[in-house]
Amino acid sequence: MKKLIALVLCLVMVASLAVGCGTGVTNTDTDSNVKVGFIFLHDEQSTYDKNFMDAAKAACEQMGVGYAQKTQIPESKDCYDAAVELIEVDGCNVIFADSFGHESFLIDAAKKYPDVQFCHATGTQAHTAGVKNFHNAFASIYEGRYLAGVAAGLKLNEMIEAKEITADKAKMGYVGAFTFAEVMSGYTSFYLGAKSVCPTVTMDVKFTGSWYDEQKEKEAAQALIAGGCVLISQHADSMGAPTACETAGVPNVSYNGSTVAACPNTFIVSSRIDWTPYFKYMIQCVEEGKEIDTDWTGTIETGSVVLTDINEKAAAKDTAKKLDEVKAKLLDGSINVFDTANFTVKGEKLTSYKADVDTDAAFEKDTEAIENGVFYESKHRSAPYFDAEIDGINLLDRNYG
């Protein structure tokens, strides 16, 4: 009997730990025929995942639907298992996963459950997989990063005018996770935004080999600062780089949300994707029995690409006014982020570029991406595919996932 009681207590403890380590069910008392299951790579400590989690809560509450979530789900079969549990235990009929490496496992789950809709952020396979209930989504975040880059360039100009640096020392640093197209597209658009207002700017990039590693991100930022970078940005998910900047007194442009609370003296602005419009669209489609787009791209116009409030304490004077001007030109098409007139590759203008759009194991370049002098990101699929290495950006290392 004692052994039986001990076994029961042990099972209860294990179950409690499992729930505590990442399963939450909320907002279940609704009249809707939709219940959404969310799969997150990390938890709210990650700026990347918190951005999704905030949008999920907002969208489901606004649409009056139930939802469940699982956090700390690695890019492994654990993703498949999480999807199965969300369907069979929690009763979800829509599943969303937020990390690139979740994709193949989510496709496997979609094949097993053809009556459930599966949606995935940053993925590349929906348009070629032929799985009717599997969908990709992303946004034209390169436009948001371009705007954030403009804010960075204005700050560099202010530092030059104040004689804190000379024009030839206007070097930015960038902490990236992997040498993926998504990261390369992001740091290139950020750099081009800065260059549009500060023509002497250059940029060094370091990669951590992880989407979330606070220590590595902090060390990368510190190394960039030690190497002469006077402003830092990032495409990595922890507070490592921003806090390193606050400690060193170096201006910082973050990603996926404001870091002003922790970095009041150095945070300038952040770009992010607001996933609320997509989640509401996804839910509405299921409620009304309509097909979800195979590959959906959000934009500034749909409210999917946004900037945080500008920290006036750290930003250059009139940054908000300039960003409004540039945003209007992005909206009317008079500015194209990847206009080939504004950058070179090995000293030459790009007139043609094959991108890896139909992703395969060999990463074969399959699609012409340049039309009329513009590299059209997000035209052939939602996830980024810009991976040209342009002049002015120096990769200090490389890290492919």
C-alpha positions in Angstrom: 0.0 0.0 0.0 2.8 2.4 0.9 4.4 1.7 -2.5 1.1 2.4 -4.3 0.7 5.7 -2.4 4.3 6.6 -3.2 3.7 5.8 -6.9 0.6 7.9 -7.1 2.3 10.8 -5.4 5.2 10.5 -7.8 2.9 10.5 -10.8 1.1 13.6 -9.5 4.4 15.3 -9.1 5.5 14.4 -12.6 2.2 15.6 -14.0 2.5 18.9 -12.1 6.0 19.4 -13.4 4.8 18.7 -16.9 2.1 21.3 -16.7 4.4 23.8 -15.0 7.0 23.3 -17.7 4.9 24.7 -20.4 1.2 23.8 -20.7 -1.5 26.3 -20.1 -5.2 26.3 -21.0 -7.1 29.5 -20.8 -10.3 31.2 -22.1 -12.1 27.9 -22.7 -15.7 28.9 -21.9 -16.8 30.2 -25.3 -19.5 29.6 -27.8 -17.1 29.4 -30.7 -16.5 26.3 -32.7 -12.8 27.1 -32.7 -10.1 26.3 -30.2 -6.5 27.2 -31.0 -3.4 25.3 -29.8 -0.2 27.3 -29.7 3.3 25.7 -29.7 6.1 28.0 -28.6 9.8 27.4 -28.7 10.6 29.1 -25.5 8.5 31.0 -23.0 7.8 34.7 -22.1 11.5 35.2 -21.1 12.3 35.1 -24.8 11.4 38.4 -26.5 10.6 36.4 -29.7 8.1 34.0 -28.0 6.6 36.7 -25.8 5.7 38.6 -28.9 3.7 35.6 -30.2 2.2 34.9 -26.8 0.9 38.4 -26.3 -0.6 38.4 -29.8 -2.2 34.9 -29.2 -3.9 36.1 -26.0 -5.1 39.3 -27.6 -6.5 37.7 -30.8 -8.2 34.8 -29.0 -9.8 37.1 -26.5 -10.9 39.6 -29.2 -12.4 36.7 -31.3 -14.0 35.0 -28.3 -12.3 31.6 -28.8 -10.7 29.2 -26.5 -7.0 28.4 -26.6 -4.3 26.3 -25.1 -0.5 26.7 -25.2 2.6 24.7 -24.8 6.0 26.4 -24.2 9.6 25.2 -24.2 8.9 22.9 -27.2 12.1 22.2 -29.0 12.5 21.8 -32.8 12.2 18.0 -32.6 9.5 15.3 -32.4 8.4 17.0 -29.2 6.6 19.5 -31.6 4.6 16.6 -33.2 3.8 15.2 -29.8 2.7 18.6 -28.5 0.4 19.0 -31.5 -1.1 15.6 -30.9 -1.8 16.4 -27.2 -3.3 19.8 -28.1 -5.7 18.0 -30.5 -6.6 14.8 -28.6 -6.4 16.1 -25.0 -7.2 19.8 -25.2 -9.6 19.6 -28.2 -7.9 22.1 -30.4 -8.9 22.3 -34.1 -6.3 24.9 -35.1 -2.6 24.5 -34.3 0.0 27.2 -34.6 3.8 26.8 -34.1 6.2 29.7 -33.9 9.7 28.4 -34.8 11.3 27.6 -38.1 12.5 24.2 -37.0 9.0 23.1 -36.0 7.9 22.9 -39.6 8.6 19.3 -40.6 7.1 17.9 -37.5 4.0 20.1 -37.9 3.6 18.8 -41.5 3.7 15.3 -40.2 0.9 16.1 -37.7 -1.1 17.8 -40.5 -1.0 14.7 -42.5 -2.3 12.6 -39.6 -5.1 15.1 -38.7 -6.5 16.3 -42.1 -9.6 17.9 -40.4 -7.3 20.2 -38.2 -5.8 23.4 -39.6 -2.0 23.8 -39.0 -0.4 27.2 -39.3 3.3 28.0 -39.0 5.5 31.1 -38.7 8.6 31.6 -40.8 8.3 28.3 -42.7 9.1 27.7 -46.3 7.4 24.5 -47.3 3.6 25.1 -47.4 3.6 26.2 -51.1 5.4 23.1 -52.2 4.4 20.4 -49.6 0.9 19.8 -51.1 -0.7 19.4 -47.7 -4.0 21.2 -47.9 -4.4 21.9 -44.2 -0.8 23.2 -43.6 -0.1 26.9 -44.0 2.8 29.3 -43.6 2.7 32.9 -42.5 5.2 35.8 -42.1 5.4 39.5 -42.6 7.4 42.1 -44.5 9.5 42.8 -41.4 12.3 43.9 -43.6 10.4 47.2 -43.9 10.2 47.5 -40.1 13.9 46.8 -39.8 14.6 49.4 -42.5 12.7 51.9 -40.5 14.6 50.9 -37.3 17.8 51.3 -39.4 16.8 54.9 -40.3 16.5 55.6 -36.6 20.0 54.1 -36.1 21.4 56.2 -38.9 20.0 59.4 -37.4 21.6 58.5 -34.1 24.9 58.0 -35.8 24.6 61.4 -37.5 23.8 63.0 -34.1 27.0 61.4 -32.7 29.0 62.7 -35.7 27.6 66.2 -35.3 28.4 66.1 -31.6 32.0 65.1 -32.4 31.6 61.9 -30.4 32.7 60.0 -33.5 34.0 60.9 -36.9 32.1 59.9 -40.0 34.5 57.2 -40.8 33.9 55.6 -37.4 30.2 55.2 -37.9 30.3 51.4 -37.5 27.3 49.4 -36.2 27.3 46.0 -34.7 24.7 43.3 -35.2 24.1 40.1 -33.1 22.6 37.4 -35.3 21.4 33.9 -34.5 22.3 31.9 -37.7 23.4 32.7 -41.2 19.8 32.1 -42.4 18.1 34.2 -45.1 15.7 35.4 -42.4 18.6 36.9 -40.4 20.5 38.1 -43.4 17.4 39.8 -44.9 16.9 41.5 -41.5 20.4 42.8 -40.9 20.7 43.9 -44.6 17.5 45.9 -44.5 18.5 47.4 -41.1 21.9 48.4 -42.6 20.3 49.9 -45.8 17.9 52.0 -43.6 20.9 53.4 -41.7 22.8 54.0 -44.9 19.9 55.9 -46.4 20.6 58.7 -43.9 24.2 58.1 -42.9 26.1 57.2 -46.1 29.4 56.4 -44.3 28.0 53.7 -42.1 29.5 50.1 -42.0 28.4 47.1 -40.0 30.0 44.1 -38.4 28.0 41.0 -37.7 28.5 38.2 -35.2 26.5 35.0 -35.0 25.7 33.0 -31.8 24.4 29.7 -33.3 21.3 29.9 -31.2 18.0 31.7 -31.2 18.2 32.2 -27.5 21.4 32.2 -25.5 21.7 35.2 -23.2 25.4 34.7 -22.4 26.5 34.3 -26.0 24.4 37.3 -27.1 25.9 39.4 -24.4 29.4 38.3 -25.3 28.8 38.9 -29.0 27.6 42.5 -28.2 30.6 43.1 -26.0 33.0 41.9 -28.7 31.4 44.1 -31.2 31.6 47.1 -28.9 35.3 46.3 -28.2 35.8 46.1 -32.0 34.7 49.7 -32.4 30.9 49.4 -33.0 29.2 52.5 -31.6 25.6 51.2 -32.0 24.2 47.6 -31.7 21.2 45.8 -33.1 20.2 42.2 -33.1 18.2 39.2 -34.4 18.4 37.0 -31.4 15.8 36.6 -28.7 17.3 37.4 -25.2 18.1 40.5 -23.3 21.9 39.7 -23.6 22.7 42.3 -26.2 20.5 45.1 -24.9 21.8 44.8 -21.4 25.4 44.7 -22.6 24.7 48.0 -24.4 23.1 49.6 -21.3 26.2 48.7 -19.2 28.6 50.1 -21.9 26.5 53.1 -22.6 26.1 52.2 -26.3 22.9 53.0 -28.2 20.8 49.9 -29.0 18.0 49.0 -31.5 16.3 45.9 -30.3 13.8 43.5 -31.9 10.4 42.1 -31.0 9.6 44.6 -28.3 10.8 47.6 -26.3 13.6 47.1 -23.8 13.3 50.6 -22.4 12.4 49.3 -18.9 15.8 47.5 -18.6 17.7 49.9 -20.9 16.4 53.4 -20.3 19.5 55.2 -21.4 20.4 53.3 -24.6 17.3 51.8 -26.1 16.2 53.7 -29.2 13.4 51.7 -30.9 12.4 48.2 -31.9 10.6 46.7 -34.9 8.4 43.7 -34.5 5.8 41.6 -36.2 2.4 42.0 -34.6 0.8 38.5 -35.1 -2.6 39.6 -33.9 -4.0 40.3 -37.4 -2.9 36.9 -38.7 -4.3 35.0 -35.7 -7.6 36.8 -36.1 -7.6 36.0 -39.8 -6.8 32.4 -39.2 -9.6 32.0 -36.6 -12.1 33.8 -38.8 -11.4 31.5 -41.7 -12.0 28.4 -39.6 -15.1 29.8 -38.0 -16.5 30.6 -41.5 -15.3 27.4 -43.2 -13.0 29.3 -45.5 -9.6 28.2 -46.7 -6.6 29.8 -45.0 -4.0 31.2 -47.4 -1.3 28.7 -48.1 1.4 31.4 -47.7 0.2 34.7 -46.0 2.3 37.8 -45.8 1.4 40.6 -43.4 2.5 44.2 -44.1 2.7 47.7 -42.6 -0.8 48.3 -44.1 -2.3 45.2 -42.4 -0.9 46.3 -39.1 1.5 43.4 -39.0 4.8 45.4 -39.2 5.1 47.9 -36.4 7.6 49.9 -34.4 7.6 50.4 -30.6 7.4 53.8 -29.1 10.6 55.8 -29.6 12.7 56.4 -26.5 13.3 60.1 -26.8 16.0 60.0 -24.2 18.2 57.9 -26.5 17.0 58.7 -30.0 18.2 61.5 -32.2 16.0 64.6 -32.4 13.1 64.5 -34.8 13.4 60.7 -35.3 9.6 60.2 -35.1 9.1 62.8 -37.8 11.6 61.2 -40.2 10.2 57.7 -39.6 6.7 58.9 -40.5 8.1 60.3 -43.8 9.9 57.1 -44.7 6.9 54.9 -43.6 4.7 56.9 -46.0 7.1 56.3 -48.9 7.3 52.6 -48.1 3.5 52.5 -48.2 3.2 54.3 -51.5 6.0 52.3 -53.1 8.4 55.3 -53.7 10.9 53.5 -51.4 11.8 49.8 -52.0 14.0 48.4 -49.3 16.1 46.2 -51.6 16.4 48.7 -54.5 19.5 47.5 -56.2 20.6 51.1 -56.9 21.4 51.4 -53.2 23.9 48.6 -52.7 26.6 46.6 -54.4 27.9 43.0 -54.1 31.7 42.8 -54.6 31.6 46.3 -56.1 29.0 45.4 -58.7 25.3 46.2 -59.0 23.0 43.2 -58.9 21.0 42.8 -62.1 19.9 39.3 -61.6 19.7 37.0 -58.5 18.4 33.5 -58.1 16.9 32.9 -54.6 16.2 29.7 -52.9 12.4 30.0 -52.7 11.3 26.3 -53.2 13.5 25.1 -50.4 15.0 21.7 -50.9 17.8 19.7 -49.1 20.4 21.2 -51.4 19.2 24.8 -50.9 19.2 25.1 -54.7 18.7 28.7 -56.1 15.5 28.3 -58.1 13.7 31.7 -58.5 14.7 35.0 -60.1 14.1 37.6 -57.4 15.1 40.9 -59.2 12.6 42.7 -61.3 13.0 46.2 -62.7 16.0 46.9 -60.4 14.4 45.7 -57.2 15.0 42.5 -55.2 11.4 41.6 -54.3 11.4 40.0 -50.9 8.1 38.3 -49.8 6.7 38.2 -53.3 7.4 34.5 -54.1 6.8 33.2 -50.5 6.2 34.9 -47.1 9.4 33.8 -45.4 12.5 35.8 -46.3 14.9 34.6 -49.0 17.2 37.6 -49.4 20.7 36.2 -48.7 23.1 38.3 -50.8 26.2 39.5 -49.0 26.3 43.2 -49.8 29.3 45.6 -49.5 29.6 47.5 -46.2 28.6 44.6 -44.1 31.4 42.5 -42.6 30.6 39.0 -41.3 33.0 38.2 -38.5 32.0 34.6 -38.4 29.4 32.2 -39.8 26.9 29.9 -38.2 24.5 27.8 -40.2 21.9 25.9 -38.2 
